[in-house]
């Protein structure tokens, strides 16, 4: 009986370690996609940011409208001064959100939230963006 319990516990631990490694790998890939996307937005390349977004974003929102939303959300902030990851959270199956404490020229107390989704092709892409500024 002890041997069976030990074997089950060992198998559970091994499976858990594999899942954790996969989660860490997925989180790193999703974060890289989010930060790559943010750089495009920081450089004013909303067209490239739209193309780097999820299939659903591209299907539901045309490039001009997407760019307009991004530009309006950041219009009064000015240039980015710094950005630091505050945390991440799972937002449902295949979605991870990353929250950043950001400082911009016109506001040093900004929270940016970038939601990513794991696409059918295995890549992570941005599916949502929110900016909360103090002013």
Secondary structure, DSSP 8 states (H G I E B T S, - for coil): -HHHHHHHHHHHHHHHHHHHHHHHHHHHHHHHHHHHHHHHHHTT-HHHHHHTB-HHHHHHS-HHHHHHHHHHHHTTT-SEEEEEEEEEEE-STTEEEEEEEEEETTEEEEEEEEEEEE-TTS-EEEEEEEEEE--
